Structures are given as C-alpha cells and as structure tokens.
C-alpha cells in the first residue's frame, strides 16, 4: 500500500482509506472489517460523531485498541444532537466543538485525534471562532491536525485563507468532477491534502450494480451509457470500481481515496485498487472526454 503525506502535515496516510460509516453496528463484524483493512495496509480510518449517533466511533475505538500507534484516526464535529429534539442541528461554535471532542475521545478510547474535521460548514458560520477552537485543541494536544469536510468552494476558500488546515475532505469521482477546476488547484497550490470521498459514486461505478436514480447532472440513461463506454477501459486486472478509484487518485492534490465497505468482499476489492497501476495520461484524458465536467452551482 502506497503512503502519501497529507498536505503539509506529518501524517502519512494510505492511498486507500476506510470510510467507517458503512461498517454497520454489529460489533464483531465491524471490528473484523477494520482489522482486515489494517491487515491489508490501510492506516487511515475515517469516522464521525454523527454516524449511528456515536456508535461508529465506539466501534472504531474498540477495533483500534492496542493498535493505536498504527492508525491515522480521523473524525468529525459540528452536528449536534439535542436531547428531546429530533434530528441534528448545526453548531460550529467553540463551546460545542470543545465539548464534542471530549465525547469523541471517550468513545474512541484515545487521548488524541490525528485529524479532526469540521463536518460541513457554511459561509455564515462564525469561522474565526471555529478556527480558534481547533487551534486551541491542537495546542492542548487533543488533536494533531485539523481540516474540513466540505463541498462548498466559498467555505473552503475561507479556511484556506484564514486557518492552518492540512486537509479537506471533498466528494470526487468520475461522476462528480466539480472540484477539479475550482477547488483542487487551490489546495494543491497551498499544499493542503485532499481526502476524496465517494470515488465509486454511491455504488454506481460498481460492475453490474443496478442504477435506478439520477446522479448530479446525469440521468439514469446517461449513467448507463457512460458505464458502457467506461468498460472499454476495464481490463482483466482492473475492474470498473478500481478504475474509478484510480481516477480519483490521479489528481496530485489527492492524498487518499476514502472508500466504504460493508463486507469483506467489498473491502478486499477496494483495497486491491492499491495494486492497480496509476492511470496513464491518455486514460485520464479519455475518462474526462467521456464524462461531464460538472460545475458547482449550489452548495456555494
């Protein structure tokens, strides 16, 4: 498994990371999936306090017990559950972030978080206050580095200009190329690493997966046509989903592709994308000609 430095930080992360949201809530199965990922060279585990109301962090914490020094641990904050109130509310305040990190540390059974992310964000947030919270957590040794998980270019630009973030999690795939022109060049220029989530686009870029819904700018018919055209780039040693993961990793700003798995079979198939050679410039160009160069219209 290739390791890449996350931006300007001292974190070296596996180019395939495990997005833990999909591991489920059954303890033994979830822990087994995480251990299998670690066995195959994955060292970055990405979770969030939001997932399964904290249960996901608890399972990750149990899985990494005794292995903490092998792990780059990433979790997120900003969505607040208020007792007696249905659903989550957005709260990027310093007070809440400092309360939430203590709960995450307890669930994860660790004394520090390697990469702590703001789980969203809008241009109307108290951004300076949020940054101050992360900086104070860093100074206190509770987190090593911080970043944001965002697809909003205006928010990303503010954090790039005003903070010391080392990474941004952003949705990137063959079907979602919105970041390619507006976000990735900026992050590459500023040496801020990208954690690319959604490389297989909710399973649409998985062989023989039934497609029933539109996706971003694509209709169902267009998705089926694109998958058929992409099959020309599939080889006996590289499946469609592995091609999709390699495409996401092809931009130099991307440090890791964060891929979920709910079974051992899915996990192993995704991890094997690390053994597939990088795409050639001609292959990347072919994919870009076949797919849409999406643009950010909402989420600004």
TIVEXNU-205952 format. One record per residue (C-alpha): residue number from 1; residue in one letter; z, y, x. Coordinates in steps of 0.1 Angstrom, whole numbers, plus 5000, padded with zeros to 4 digits. Example, Ala and Ser with C-alpha at 12.3 -4.5 7.8 and 13.67 -1.06 7.14 Angstrom:
<atoms>
{num = 1; residu = a; w = 5078; v = 4955; u = 5123}
{num = 2; residu = s; w = 5071; v = 4989; u = 5137}
</atoms>
This chain:
<atoms>
{num = 1; residu = x; w = 5000; v = 5000; u = 5000}
{num = 2; residu = x; w = 4990; v = 5034; u = 5014}
{num = 3; residu = x; w = 5016; v = 5060; u = 5016}
{num = 4; residu = x; w = 5009; v = 5097; u = 5011}
{num = 5; residu = x; w = 5031; v = 5128; u = 5018}
{num = 6; residu = x; w = 5040; v = 5146; u = 4986}
{num = 7; residu = x; w = 5028; v = 5182; u = 4993}
{num = 8; residu = x; w = 5049; v = 5199; u = 5020}
{num = 9; residu = x; w = 5079; v = 5177; u = 5014}
{num = 10; residu = x; w = 5093; v = 5149; u = 5035}
{num = 11; residu = x; w = 5087; v = 5124; u = 5006}
{num = 12; residu = x; w = 5062; v = 5097; u = 5014}
{num = 13; residu = x; w = 5050; v = 5081; u = 4982}
{num = 14; residu = x; w = 5030; v = 5050; u = 4974}
{num = 15; residu = x; w = 4995; v = 5059; u = 4962}
{num = 16; residu = x; w = 5002; v = 5038; u = 4931}
{num = 17; residu = x; w = 5034; v = 5047; u = 4914}
{num = 18; residu = x; w = 5051; v = 5030; u = 4884}
{num = 19; residu = x; w = 5054; v = 5052; u = 4853}
{num = 20; residu = x; w = 5085; v = 5036; u = 4838}
{num = 21; residu = x; w = 5081; v = 5049; u = 4803}
{num = 22; residu = x; w = 5062; v = 5017; u = 4793}
{num = 23; residu = x; w = 5086; v = 4991; u = 4807}
{num = 24; residu = x; w = 5104; v = 4987; u = 4774}
{num = 25; residu = x; w = 5141; v = 4984; u = 4765}
{num = 26; residu = x; w = 5147; v = 4947; u = 4771}
{num = 27; residu = x; w = 5169; v = 4948; u = 4802}
{num = 28; residu = x; w = 5158; v = 4917; u = 4821}
{num = 29; residu = x; w = 5121; v = 4922; u = 4815}
{num = 30; residu = x; w = 5122; v = 4959; u = 4825}
{num = 31; residu = x; w = 5142; v = 4952; u = 4857}
{num = 32; residu = x; w = 5119; v = 4924; u = 4866}
{num = 33; residu = x; w = 5088; v = 4946; u = 4863}
{num = 34; residu = x; w = 5104; v = 4973; u = 4885}
{num = 35; residu = x; w = 5114; v = 4947; u = 4911}
{num = 36; residu = x; w = 5078; v = 4932; u = 4911}
{num = 37; residu = x; w = 5064; v = 4967; u = 4916}
{num = 38; residu = x; w = 5087; v = 4973; u = 4946}
{num = 39; residu = x; w = 5077; v = 4939; u = 4960}
{num = 40; residu = x; w = 5040; v = 4949; u = 4960}
{num = 41; residu = x; w = 5046; v = 4982; u = 4978}
{num = 42; residu = x; w = 5053; v = 5007; u = 4951}
{num = 43; residu = x; w = 5081; v = 5030; u = 4961}
{num = 44; residu = x; w = 5078; v = 5058; u = 4936}
{num = 45; residu = x; w = 5094; v = 5053; u = 4902}
{num = 46; residu = x; w = 5089; v = 5079; u = 4876}
{num = 47; residu = x; w = 5112; v = 5082; u = 4846}
{num = 48; residu = x; w = 5127; v = 5110; u = 4823}
{num = 49; residu = x; w = 5158; v = 5116; u = 4804}
{num = 50; residu = x; w = 5137; v = 5118; u = 4773}
{num = 51; residu = x; w = 5124; v = 5082; u = 4775}
{num = 52; residu = x; w = 5142; v = 5060; u = 4750}
{num = 53; residu = x; w = 5170; v = 5085; u = 4747}
{num = 54; residu = x; w = 5182; v = 5079; u = 4783}
{num = 55; residu = x; w = 5179; v = 5041; u = 4781}
{num = 56; residu = x; w = 5149; v = 5042; u = 4805}
{num = 57; residu = x; w = 5169; v = 5059; u = 4832}
{num = 58; residu = x; w = 5197; v = 5034; u = 4827}
{num = 59; residu = x; w = 5173; v = 5005; u = 4833}
{num = 60; residu = x; w = 5158; v = 5022; u = 4863}
{num = 61; residu = x; w = 5193; v = 5027; u = 4877}
{num = 62; residu = x; w = 5202; v = 4991; u = 4872}
{num = 63; residu = x; w = 5169; v = 4980; u = 4889}
{num = 64; residu = x; w = 5174; v = 5001; u = 4920}
{num = 65; residu = x; w = 5210; v = 4992; u = 4926}
{num = 66; residu = x; w = 5213; v = 4980; u = 4962}
{num = 67; residu = x; w = 5177; v = 4992; u = 4969}
{num = 68; residu = x; w = 5182; v = 5030; u = 4966}
{num = 69; residu = x; w = 5170; v = 5038; u = 5002}
{num = 70; residu = x; w = 5137; v = 5021; u = 4994}
{num = 71; residu = x; w = 5129; v = 5043; u = 4964}
{num = 72; residu = x; w = 5115; v = 5077; u = 4958}
{num = 73; residu = x; w = 5131; v = 5084; u = 4925}
{num = 74; residu = x; w = 5115; v = 5109; u = 4901}
{num = 75; residu = x; w = 5129; v = 5120; u = 4867}
{num = 76; residu = x; w = 5126; v = 5150; u = 4844}
{num = 77; residu = x; w = 5146; v = 5175; u = 4824}
{num = 78; residu = x; w = 5141; v = 5201; u = 4797}
{num = 79; residu = x; w = 5141; v = 5182; u = 4764}
{num = 80; residu = x; w = 5175; v = 5184; u = 4748}
{num = 81; residu = x; w = 5189; v = 5161; u = 4722}
{num = 82; residu = x; w = 5214; v = 5179; u = 4700}
{num = 83; residu = x; w = 5239; v = 5157; u = 4682}
{num = 84; residu = x; w = 5234; v = 5157; u = 4645}
{num = 85; residu = x; w = 5199; v = 5172; u = 4648}
{num = 86; residu = x; w = 5168; v = 5151; u = 4645}
{num = 87; residu = x; w = 5143; v = 5152; u = 4674}
{num = 88; residu = x; w = 5144; v = 5170; u = 4708}
{num = 89; residu = x; w = 5144; v = 5208; u = 4714}
{num = 90; residu = x; w = 5130; v = 5225; u = 4744}
{num = 91; residu = x; w = 5157; v = 5240; u = 4767}
{num = 92; residu = x; w = 5148; v = 5251; u = 4802}
{num = 93; residu = x; w = 5180; v = 5272; u = 4807}
{num = 94; residu = x; w = 5200; v = 5269; u = 4839}
{num = 95; residu = x; w = 5231; v = 5258; u = 4819}
{num = 96; residu = x; w = 5213; v = 5229; u = 4803}
{num = 97; residu = x; w = 5195; v = 5218; u = 4835}
{num = 98; residu = x; w = 5228; v = 5216; u = 4853}
{num = 99; residu = x; w = 5244; v = 5197; u = 4825}
{num = 100; residu = x; w = 5214; v = 5173; u = 4822}
{num = 101; residu = x; w = 5212; v = 5165; u = 4859}
{num = 102; residu = x; w = 5247; v = 5151; u = 4859}
{num = 103; residu = x; w = 5239; v = 5128; u = 4830}
{num = 104; residu = x; w = 5207; v = 5116; u = 4847}
{num = 105; residu = x; w = 5226; v = 5109; u = 4879}
{num = 106; residu = x; w = 5252; v = 5089; u = 4860}
{num = 107; residu = x; w = 5225; v = 5068; u = 4841}
{num = 108; residu = x; w = 5205; v = 5063; u = 4873}
{num = 109; residu = x; w = 5237; v = 5053; u = 4892}
{num = 110; residu = x; w = 5228; v = 5075; u = 4922}
{num = 111; residu = x; w = 5241; v = 5106; u = 4939}
{num = 112; residu = x; w = 5208; v = 5124; u = 4942}
{num = 113; residu = x; w = 5173; v = 5126; u = 4928}
{num = 114; residu = x; w = 5144; v = 5127; u = 4952}
{num = 115; residu = x; w = 5120; v = 5146; u = 4929}
{num = 116; residu = x; w = 5133; v = 5164; u = 4898}
{num = 117; residu = x; w = 5107; v = 5178; u = 4874}
{num = 118; residu = x; w = 5107; v = 5203; u = 4846}
{num = 119; residu = x; w = 5093; v = 5182; u = 4817}
{num = 120; residu = x; w = 5069; v = 5207; u = 4803}
{num = 121; residu = x; w = 5073; v = 5245; u = 4802}
{num = 122; residu = x; w = 5057; v = 5275; u = 4786}
{num = 123; residu = x; w = 5048; v = 5310; u = 4798}
{num = 124; residu = x; w = 5076; v = 5323; u = 4775}
{num = 125; residu = x; w = 5103; v = 5303; u = 4793}
{num = 126; residu = x; w = 5130; v = 5321; u = 4815}
{num = 127; residu = x; w = 5111; v = 5309; u = 4846}
{num = 128; residu = x; w = 5132; v = 5327; u = 4872}
{num = 129; residu = x; w = 5163; v = 5312; u = 4857}
{num = 130; residu = x; w = 5148; v = 5277; u = 4856}
{num = 131; residu = x; w = 5137; v = 5280; u = 4893}
{num = 132; residu = x; w = 5172; v = 5293; u = 4902}
{num = 133; residu = x; w = 5187; v = 5262; u = 4886}
{num = 134; residu = x; w = 5165; v = 5239; u = 4906}
{num = 135; residu = x; w = 5172; v = 5258; u = 4938}
{num = 136; residu = x; w = 5209; v = 5256; u = 4933}
{num = 137; residu = x; w = 5207; v = 5218; u = 4926}
{num = 138; residu = x; w = 5188; v = 5214; u = 4958}
{num = 139; residu = x; w = 5213; v = 5234; u = 4978}
{num = 140; residu = x; w = 5241; v = 5213; u = 4963}
{num = 141; residu = x; w = 5223; v = 5181; u = 4974}
{num = 142; residu = x; w = 5219; v = 5167; u = 4939}
{num = 143; residu = x; w = 5181; v = 5168; u = 4942}
{num = 144; residu = x; w = 5159; v = 5167; u = 4973}
{num = 145; residu = x; w = 5128; v = 5184; u = 4959}
{num = 146; residu = x; w = 5116; v = 5197; u = 4926}
{num = 147; residu = x; w = 5084; v = 5203; u = 4906}
{num = 148; residu = x; w = 5070; v = 5205; u = 4872}
{num = 149; residu = x; w = 5052; v = 5181; u = 4848}
{num = 150; residu = x; w = 5027; v = 5203; u = 4831}
{num = 151; residu = x; w = 4991; v = 5206; u = 4820}
{num = 152; residu = x; w = 4993; v = 5244; u = 4814}
{num = 153; residu = x; w = 4974; v = 5263; u = 4841}
{num = 154; residu = x; w = 4992; v = 5296; u = 4834}
{num = 155; residu = x; w = 5026; v = 5279; u = 4838}
{num = 156; residu = x; w = 5015; v = 5260; u = 4869}
{num = 157; residu = x; w = 5003; v = 5293; u = 4885}
{num = 158; residu = x; w = 5037; v = 5310; u = 4878}
{num = 159; residu = x; w = 5056; v = 5282; u = 4895}
{num = 160; residu = x; w = 5032; v = 5281; u = 4925}
{num = 161; residu = x; w = 5037; v = 5318; u = 4930}
{num = 162; residu = x; w = 5074; v = 5321; u = 4923}
{num = 163; residu = x; w = 5090; v = 5288; u = 4934}
{num = 164; residu = x; w = 5092; v = 5262; u = 4962}
{num = 165; residu = x; w = 5078; v = 5233; u = 4941}
{num = 166; residu = x; w = 5063; v = 5205; u = 4962}
{num = 167; residu = x; w = 5046; v = 5186; u = 4934}
{num = 168; residu = x; w = 5030; v = 5189; u = 4899}
{num = 169; residu = x; w = 5025; v = 5160; u = 4876}
{num = 170; residu = x; w = 4993; v = 5165; u = 4857}
{num = 171; residu = x; w = 4971; v = 5144; u = 4834}
{num = 172; residu = x; w = 4939; v = 5135; u = 4853}
{num = 173; residu = x; w = 4913; v = 5108; u = 4846}
{num = 174; residu = x; w = 4876; v = 5103; u = 4843}
{num = 175; residu = x; w = 4880; v = 5114; u = 4807}
{num = 176; residu = x; w = 4903; v = 5143; u = 4814}
{num = 177; residu = x; w = 4888; v = 5164; u = 4842}
{num = 178; residu = x; w = 4904; v = 5197; u = 4831}
{num = 179; residu = x; w = 4925; v = 5201; u = 4862}
{num = 180; residu = x; w = 4896; v = 5197; u = 4887}
{num = 181; residu = x; w = 4883; v = 5232; u = 4887}
{num = 182; residu = x; w = 4913; v = 5253; u = 4877}
{num = 183; residu = x; w = 4944; v = 5235; u = 4890}
{num = 184; residu = x; w = 4937; v = 5211; u = 4918}
{num = 185; residu = x; w = 4921; v = 5235; u = 4942}
{num = 186; residu = x; w = 4950; v = 5259; u = 4939}
{num = 187; residu = x; w = 4975; v = 5231; u = 4945}
{num = 188; residu = x; w = 4956; v = 5218; u = 4975}
{num = 189; residu = x; w = 4954; v = 5253; u = 4990}
{num = 190; residu = x; w = 4992; v = 5257; u = 4986}
{num = 191; residu = x; w = 5000; v = 5222; u = 4999}
{num = 192; residu = x; w = 5015; v = 5211; u = 4966}
{num = 193; residu = x; w = 5011; v = 5174; u = 4959}
{num = 194; residu = x; w = 4997; v = 5161; u = 4926}
{num = 195; residu = x; w = 5012; v = 5132; u = 4907}
{num = 196; residu = x; w = 4983; v = 5121; u = 4885}
{num = 197; residu = x; w = 4994; v = 5106; u = 4852}
{num = 198; residu = x; w = 4971; v = 5089; u = 4827}
{num = 199; residu = x; w = 4944; v = 5076; u = 4850}
{num = 200; residu = x; w = 4933; v = 5050; u = 4825}
{num = 201; residu = x; w = 4935; v = 5074; u = 4796}
{num = 202; residu = x; w = 4958; v = 5055; u = 4772}
{num = 203; residu = x; w = 4940; v = 5023; u = 4780}
{num = 204; residu = x; w = 4905; v = 5035; u = 4770}
{num = 205; residu = x; w = 4894; v = 5028; u = 4806}
{num = 206; residu = x; w = 4905; v = 4992; u = 4805}
{num = 207; residu = x; w = 4879; v = 4964; u = 4801}
{num = 208; residu = x; w = 4873; v = 4952; u = 4766}
{num = 209; residu = x; w = 4900; v = 4975; u = 4751}
{num = 210; residu = x; w = 4891; v = 4983; u = 4715}
{num = 211; residu = x; w = 4885; v = 5020; u = 4711}
{num = 212; residu = x; w = 4894; v = 5034; u = 4676}
{num = 213; residu = x; w = 4903; v = 5070; u = 4682}
{num = 214; residu = x; w = 4886; v = 5101; u = 4697}
{num = 215; residu = x; w = 4900; v = 5114; u = 4731}
{num = 216; residu = x; w = 4899; v = 5150; u = 4740}
{num = 217; residu = x; w = 4862; v = 5161; u = 4739}
{num = 218; residu = x; w = 4849; v = 5125; u = 4733}
{num = 219; residu = x; w = 4841; v = 5108; u = 4700}
{num = 220; residu = x; w = 4846; v = 5071; u = 4697}
{num = 221; residu = x; w = 4809; v = 5066; u = 4700}
{num = 222; residu = x; w = 4807; v = 5087; u = 4732}
{num = 223; residu = x; w = 4837; v = 5068; u = 4747}
{num = 224; residu = x; w = 4819; v = 5035; u = 4741}
{num = 225; residu = x; w = 4787; v = 5049; u = 4756}
{num = 226; residu = x; w = 4805; v = 5062; u = 4787}
{num = 227; residu = x; w = 4823; v = 5029; u = 4792}
{num = 228; residu = x; w = 4790; v = 5011; u = 4791}
{num = 229; residu = x; w = 4775; v = 5035; u = 4816}
{num = 230; residu = x; w = 4805; v = 5032; u = 4839}
{num = 231; residu = x; w = 4801; v = 4994; u = 4840}
{num = 232; residu = x; w = 4772; v = 4999; u = 4864}
{num = 233; residu = x; w = 4799; v = 5010; u = 4890}
{num = 234; residu = x; w = 4821; v = 4979; u = 4883}
{num = 235; residu = x; w = 4819; v = 4951; u = 4908}
{num = 236; residu = x; w = 4834; v = 4916; u = 4910}
{num = 237; residu = x; w = 4861; v = 4932; u = 4933}
{num = 238; residu = x; w = 4867; v = 4964; u = 4912}
{num = 239; residu = x; w = 4874; v = 4965; u = 4875}
{num = 240; residu = x; w = 4868; v = 4994; u = 4852}
{num = 241; residu = x; w = 4905; v = 5004; u = 4852}
{num = 242; residu = x; w = 4907; v = 5001; u = 4890}
{num = 243; residu = x; w = 4876; v = 5023; u = 4893}
{num = 244; residu = x; w = 4894; v = 5048; u = 4871}
{num = 245; residu = x; w = 4925; v = 5048; u = 4892}
{num = 246; residu = x; w = 4904; v = 5052; u = 4924}
{num = 247; residu = x; w = 4886; v = 5081; u = 4908}
{num = 248; residu = x; w = 4919; v = 5098; u = 4901}
{num = 249; residu = x; w = 4930; v = 5093; u = 4937}
{num = 250; residu = x; w = 4897; v = 5107; u = 4950}
{num = 251; residu = x; w = 4908; v = 5143; u = 4950}
{num = 252; residu = x; w = 4926; v = 5152; u = 4982}
{num = 253; residu = x; w = 4953; v = 5171; u = 4963}
{num = 254; residu = x; w = 4964; v = 5139; u = 4945}
{num = 255; residu = x; w = 4992; v = 5121; u = 4963}
{num = 256; residu = x; w = 4998; v = 5093; u = 4938}
{num = 257; residu = x; w = 4985; v = 5079; u = 4905}
{num = 258; residu = x; w = 5013; v = 5072; u = 4881}
{num = 259; residu = x; w = 5004; v = 5042; u = 4861}
{num = 260; residu = x; w = 5025; v = 5025; u = 4834}
{num = 261; residu = x; w = 5028; v = 4988; u = 4828}
{num = 262; residu = x; w = 5044; v = 4967; u = 4800}
{num = 263; residu = x; w = 5037; v = 4933; u = 4815}
{num = 264; residu = x; w = 5035; v = 4916; u = 4849}
{num = 265; residu = x; w = 4997; v = 4911; u = 4844}
{num = 266; residu = x; w = 4991; v = 4948; u = 4838}
{num = 267; residu = x; w = 5013; v = 4958; u = 4867}
{num = 268; residu = x; w = 4996; v = 4935; u = 4892}
{num = 269; residu = x; w = 4962; v = 4946; u = 4881}
{num = 270; residu = x; w = 4971; v = 4982; u = 4885}
{num = 271; residu = x; w = 4987; v = 4977; u = 4919}
{num = 272; residu = x; w = 4957; v = 4959; u = 4932}
{num = 273; residu = x; w = 4938; v = 4992; u = 4928}
{num = 274; residu = x; w = 4955; v = 5000; u = 4961}
{num = 275; residu = x; w = 4934; v = 4973; u = 4978}
{num = 276; residu = x; w = 4902; v = 4986; u = 4964}
{num = 277; residu = x; w = 4883; v = 5008; u = 4989}
{num = 278; residu = x; w = 4881; v = 5045; u = 4981}
{num = 279; residu = x; w = 4851; v = 5056; u = 4961}
{num = 280; residu = x; w = 4821; v = 5068; u = 4981}
{num = 281; residu = x; w = 4809; v = 5104; u = 4976}
{num = 282; residu = x; w = 4779; v = 5091; u = 4957}
{num = 283; residu = x; w = 4801; v = 5071; u = 4934}
{num = 284; residu = x; w = 4823; v = 5101; u = 4927}
{num = 285; residu = x; w = 4792; v = 5122; u = 4920}
{num = 286; residu = x; w = 4778; v = 5095; u = 4896}
{num = 287; residu = x; w = 4810; v = 5095; u = 4877}
{num = 288; residu = x; w = 4810; v = 5132; u = 4874}
{num = 289; residu = x; w = 4774; v = 5132; u = 4862}
{num = 290; residu = x; w = 4782; v = 5106; u = 4835}
{num = 291; residu = x; w = 4815; v = 5122; u = 4823}
{num = 292; residu = x; w = 4823; v = 5156; u = 4808}
{num = 293; residu = x; w = 4837; v = 5184; u = 4830}
{num = 294; residu = x; w = 4864; v = 5193; u = 4804}
{num = 295; residu = x; w = 4879; v = 5227; u = 4804}
{num = 296; residu = x; w = 4914; v = 5239; u = 4794}
{num = 297; residu = x; w = 4911; v = 5256; u = 4760}
{num = 298; residu = x; w = 4945; v = 5251; u = 4745}
{num = 299; residu = x; w = 4978; v = 5245; u = 4765}
{num = 300; residu = x; w = 4975; v = 5278; u = 4782}
</atoms>
